[in-house]
Amino acid sequence: MDNLVFKEESYAIIGAAMEVHNQLGCGFIEKVYQDALEIEFGLKGIPYNREKHLPILYKGQQIKHDYYADFICFDKIVIECKAVSEILDIHKAQTLNYMKINNLKLGIIINFSQQSLEYKRIIN
Protein backbone atom coordinates (compact mmCIF):
# COMPACT_ATOMS: atom_id res chain seq x y z
CA MET A 1 0.00 0.00 0.00
CA ASP A 2 2.95 2.37 0.47
CA ASN A 3 3.58 2.52 -3.28
CA LEU A 4 0.13 3.91 -4.18
CA VAL A 5 0.28 6.80 -6.65
CA PHE A 6 -0.64 10.05 -4.84
CA LYS A 7 -1.64 8.13 -1.71
CA GLU A 8 -2.38 11.07 0.61
CA GLU A 9 -4.25 13.03 -2.05
CA SER A 10 -6.31 9.94 -2.97
CA TYR A 11 -7.26 9.34 0.65
CA ALA A 12 -8.37 12.95 1.03
CA ILE A 13 -10.52 12.76 -2.14
CA ILE A 14 -12.08 9.43 -1.22
CA GLY A 15 -12.69 10.68 2.33
CA ALA A 16 -14.56 13.68 0.92
CA ALA A 17 -16.62 11.38 -1.31
CA MET A 18 -17.42 9.13 1.67
CA GLU A 19 -18.67 12.13 3.61
CA VAL A 20 -20.92 13.14 0.71
CA HIS A 21 -22.25 9.59 0.45
CA ASN A 22 -22.80 9.40 4.22
CA GLN A 23 -24.79 12.64 4.13
CA LEU A 24 -26.81 12.08 0.94
CA GLY A 25 -26.92 8.30 0.54
CA CYS A 26 -27.64 6.84 -2.88
CA GLY A 27 -30.40 7.69 -5.34
CA PHE A 28 -29.57 11.18 -6.63
CA ILE A 29 -28.30 12.12 -10.10
CA GLU A 30 -24.61 12.74 -10.74
CA LYS A 31 -24.90 16.56 -10.67
CA VAL A 32 -26.19 16.49 -7.08
CA TYR A 33 -23.16 14.49 -5.99
CA GLN A 34 -20.83 16.75 -7.99
CA ASP A 35 -22.30 19.84 -6.29
CA ALA A 36 -21.99 18.27 -2.85
CA LEU A 37 -18.47 17.02 -3.59
CA GLU A 38 -17.45 20.52 -4.67
CA ILE A 39 -18.65 21.85 -1.30
CA GLU A 40 -16.83 19.07 0.55
CA PHE A 41 -13.59 19.70 -1.38
CA GLY A 42 -13.83 23.33 -0.30
CA LEU A 43 -14.45 22.41 3.33
CA LYS A 44 -11.50 20.00 3.34
CA GLY A 45 -9.17 22.36 1.49
CA ILE A 46 -8.76 20.03 -1.48
CA PRO A 47 -7.71 22.07 -4.53
CA TYR A 48 -9.83 21.33 -7.59
CA ASN A 49 -11.03 22.52 -10.98
CA ARG A 50 -14.59 21.55 -11.82
CA GLU A 51 -15.70 20.57 -15.32
CA LYS A 52 -12.29 21.34 -16.72
CA HIS A 53 -12.38 21.84 -20.48
CA LEU A 54 -10.31 19.22 -22.30
CA PRO A 55 -9.80 19.91 -26.01
CA ILE A 56 -9.20 16.84 -28.18
CA LEU A 57 -6.72 16.75 -31.02
CA TYR A 58 -6.98 14.45 -34.00
CA LYS A 59 -3.94 14.35 -36.29
CA GLY A 60 -2.83 17.68 -34.89
CA GLN A 61 -6.18 19.42 -35.34
CA GLN A 62 -8.65 20.24 -32.59
CA ILE A 63 -12.00 18.55 -33.15
CA LYS A 64 -15.27 20.41 -32.58
CA HIS A 65 -16.42 18.51 -29.52
CA ASP A 66 -14.55 18.55 -26.23
CA TYR A 67 -14.49 16.55 -23.01
CA TYR A 68 -15.16 18.08 -19.63
CA ALA A 69 -13.68 16.22 -16.67
CA ASP A 70 -15.89 16.36 -13.57
CA PHE A 71 -12.93 17.43 -11.43
CA ILE A 72 -9.17 17.69 -11.60
CA CYS A 73 -7.86 17.68 -8.02
CA PHE A 74 -4.41 18.76 -6.87
CA ASP A 75 -3.70 19.53 -10.58
CA LYS A 76 -2.86 15.84 -11.01
CA ILE A 77 -5.85 13.55 -10.37
CA VAL A 78 -8.92 13.16 -12.61
CA ILE A 79 -12.15 12.57 -10.68
CA GLU A 80 -15.10 11.12 -12.56
CA CYS A 81 -18.39 11.02 -10.63
CA LYS A 82 -21.01 8.42 -11.46
CA ALA A 83 -24.48 7.48 -10.26
CA VAL A 84 -24.77 4.09 -11.96
CA SER A 85 -25.53 0.50 -10.99
CA GLU A 86 -21.86 -0.45 -11.38
CA ILE A 87 -18.58 0.90 -12.70
CA LEU A 88 -18.15 -0.48 -16.22
CA ASP A 89 -15.19 -0.78 -18.57
CA ILE A 90 -16.55 2.17 -20.58
CA HIS A 91 -16.28 4.38 -17.47
CA LYS A 92 -12.70 3.25 -17.01
CA ALA A 93 -11.92 4.00 -20.67
CA GLN A 94 -13.52 7.44 -20.39
CA THR A 95 -11.44 8.27 -17.31
CA LEU A 96 -8.28 6.96 -18.96
CA ASN A 97 -8.95 9.21 -21.97
CA TYR A 98 -9.29 12.24 -19.66
CA MET A 99 -5.99 11.27 -18.05
CA LYS A 100 -4.22 10.88 -21.40
CA ILE A 101 -5.49 14.25 -22.66
CA ASN A 102 -4.07 15.94 -19.55
CA ASN A 103 -0.97 13.72 -19.27
CA LEU A 104 -1.97 12.66 -15.74
CA LYS A 105 -1.06 9.46 -13.91
CA LEU A 106 -4.13 8.86 -11.75
CA GLY A 107 -7.88 8.89 -12.17
CA ILE A 108 -10.54 7.97 -9.62
CA ILE A 109 -14.05 6.93 -10.62
CA ILE A 110 -16.48 7.46 -7.75
CA ASN A 111 -19.90 5.77 -7.90
CA PHE A 112 -22.47 7.12 -5.47
CA SER A 113 -25.37 4.80 -6.46
CA GLN A 114 -24.60 1.90 -4.17
CA GLN A 115 -25.42 1.38 -0.49
CA SER A 116 -21.67 1.71 0.13
CA LEU A 117 -19.52 4.14 -1.82
CA GLU A 118 -17.78 2.44 -4.74
CA TYR A 119 -14.58 3.80 -6.26
CA LYS A 120 -11.94 2.63 -8.71
CA ARG A 121 -8.41 3.96 -9.11
CA ILE A 122 -7.16 4.08 -12.71
CA ILE A 123 -3.41 4.29 -13.31
CA ASN A 124 -1.96 5.56 -16.59
N, C-alpha and C positions, 0 to 999 in steps of 0.2 A: 504493500500500500504506500510505502514511502516514495515510490517512483511515479506516482500519479502526476500527470501533466497539470500544472496550475492547481495543485491540491487545495491550498488555503482559499483561493478565489472560488473554486468549485464548491467547497463546503459552504461558503458564505452565500452563494447563489442558491444552492439547493436548500439551505436553511431558510432563506427568504421565501422560496416556493412552498416549503412545508408550512410556514406560518400562514401564507395565503390559503393553502388547502385546508388547514386547521380551522381558519376563520370562515371560509365560504363553503367548504365541502365540495362535492361534485354536482354537476348538473347545469352549470352555466355555460354560455358560449365563450369561445376563446378571448374575445375582446374584454369581457369582464375580468378574466384572470390576468390579462395583460395590464389592464388599468390598475388592478390591485397590486400586481407585482411591481409596477412602476412606483407606486406609493411605498411599498415595502423596501425596494432598493433605496429610495430616498431616506427612509427612516434608518436603514442599516448603513448608510454611507457607501453604498456600492455604486461606483461610477458606471454609467450606462449611456448609450444612445438608443433611442427607440425608433423603430421602423426606419432603420438606416437604408438609404438609397444605395443600391448596388447595380451599377451599369454593367451590361453584359457585352463582351466583344466577340464577334465572329469574324475570323480571318482579318483581324485588325480593325474592323469597323464596328461601331456601337449599333446594336440592334434597337428597334423602337420600344420594345417592352423591357422593363427592368424588374429586378427582384427587390423586395424590401424585407430585410431581416427583422424579426420581432424586436430583438435587442442585441446589441454588441456590448458586453460588459468588460470593464477593465481594459478596453481597447484591444482585447485579444481572445475573447470567448464569444461565440455565436450562441444565442439562446433562442430556441424555437418553441413556442408555446402551442400546445394542442389540447383539444377537448374531444377526444376520440375514444373508441372502445379499446383500441390497443395501438401501440407504436408499430408501424409497418415499415417494410424496407423502403417504400417510397418516401416516407418521412426522413429516414436516414439519408437517402440519396439527396433530398432537398437540402438538408442541413449541410451535407458534405459539399454540395455546390456552393452554398453561401460561404463556407470556409475557404474553398478554392478561390473564389472571386476576391476575397479579402486577404488571401495568403495567411490564414490563421490555422493554428494547430488543433484547437479544441472547439467542439460544439456540444451543447447539451440540449436534448429534446426533453421537455417537461410536459407530461400528460396529466391534466387535472381531472379527468373524467372517471377515475377509479375511486373505490372506497379509500385506498391508500395511494398517496402520490406515487406516480411512476415516472422515472427519468432514465435516460440513456445517454452515456457519454460517447461521443464520436471523435476519434482521433484521426487527423490527417497526416 
